[in-house]
Amino acid sequence: MKADATKTYRLVELRADNFKKLKAVAVKIDGTVFKIAGRNEAGKSSVLDAVAAAIGGKEAFPREPIRKGEDKAEIFLDFGGLKLTRRIWHKEGGGVGHSVTVEYADGKRPRSPQDVLDELRGSPIADDPIAFSRLKPKERYDLLKQLVPDFDFDTQATARRDLFDERTQAGREFDRAKGAADSIMVPPDAPLAPVDVTEMAAKLREAGEHNALVDTRAKRREEAADELERWRDRADKLAAELKTLNVNIAERERMISAAPVLPDKIDTLAIEQQIMDAETTNAAARKRTEKISKQAEADALETKYESLTQRIAVIDKAKAHAIESAKLPIKELTFGDDDILLDGLPFDQASTARKIRVSTALLMALKPELRVLLVREGSLLDDDARAALEADAEKNGFVVLMEVVGPGDGGGGVTIEDGEIV
């Protein structure tokens, strides 16, 4: 038999015999905030622990659930339309045994009473604000997500984390590209394109070939003049050959006289200087081209970074809207990264009194079917916090059992002394 989700159950009566420090306690619950008062070690906590053990079962039992010197303990809770009886006894050989009975107003009893109680309770800490405040941040975060059903936290958190990581990488690449671009020093007069030295190199090659030819021709002329002198010497010595030599001389003179004037040599130093200047110019041009490329890369990464930032902002805005629409019970409460925040700070940094106040409001907002809350350390709450707690309990149909240190102040509670009501 499953629990009836259309009904809620509010604690109206509590009886506990021989549980922890309690002897025999019977309490009729009236009002919304019911104080369990008394000195330290009087048995106040045993009353709240009895409720927790009755509902939560063995997992919620204290280390020694049965009063010292007794063999068994029994807890009875009346929630109006549902009655709960938990019995605990010492087993032979050590340890404790227990049983639980759940009975509805029509007399029906579920076959798996603990499953029904767990379902009605909603979560293992649904009745204990202090336990809620002591959860790990991620556990509190996951529990509170139930109050914002229209937002897929896990999917959006994964998407946001991926975008954030991608944006971080883009930021690093942007810094690298921007640094590379900024580190390139370009002369102010650097051209956008390198100078083509191919044509100048061809001119230099042609000039070299021309000058080599001139040198060759000049050398040949020098050799001809030398030969002419030898012939003259030979003419003086060889009269017999004078006629022939004179003919040769006349012919050679004619050739020399008919030869054109030699052209001037081309100055190659100017061409070589042009090539050197072109290399300097081209180095500057390459730097400008590289800088333009690096700057373009940096600009693209900056655009990507801004785009990722906008996409993260869309997720954050959707999350904020879903949280705002959910109307969380404490306006200063919101969601962080795998934790809940109070006044913009991690929940764990709040005072104990504030944690109790916020935790009770949250557990009420989760609306378990069993409408009972156990507030330990209630003495830490000031009058305003208690008034707010009572208003929340009244609004949500809860009974709050509040443990306070000191004598009862009359009305709305009982005082425990030595395990009994006084």
Buried (B, 14 or more C-beta within 10 A) or exposed (E): EEBBEEBBBBBBBBBBBBBBBBBBBEBEBEBBBBBBBBBEEBBBBBBBBBBBBBBBBBEBBBEEBBBEEEEBBBBBBBBBBBBBBBBBBBEEEEEBEBEBEBBBEEEEEBEEBBBBBBBBBBBBBBBBBBBBBBBEBEBBBBBBBBBBEEBBBEEBBEBBEEBBEBBEBBBEBBEBBBEBBEEBEBEEEBEEEBBEBEEBBEBBEEBEEEBEEBEEEEEEEEEEEEEBEEBEEEBEEEEEEBEEBEEBBEEBEEEEEEEEEEEEEBEEEEBEEBBEEBEEBBEBBBBBBBBBBBBEBBBBBBEBBEBBBEBBEBBEEBBEEBBEEBEBBBEEBBBBEBBBBBEEEEBBEBEEBBBBBBBBBBBBBBBBBBBBBBBBBBEBBEEEBBEBBBEBBEEBEBBBBBBBBEEBEEEBBBBBBEBBBE
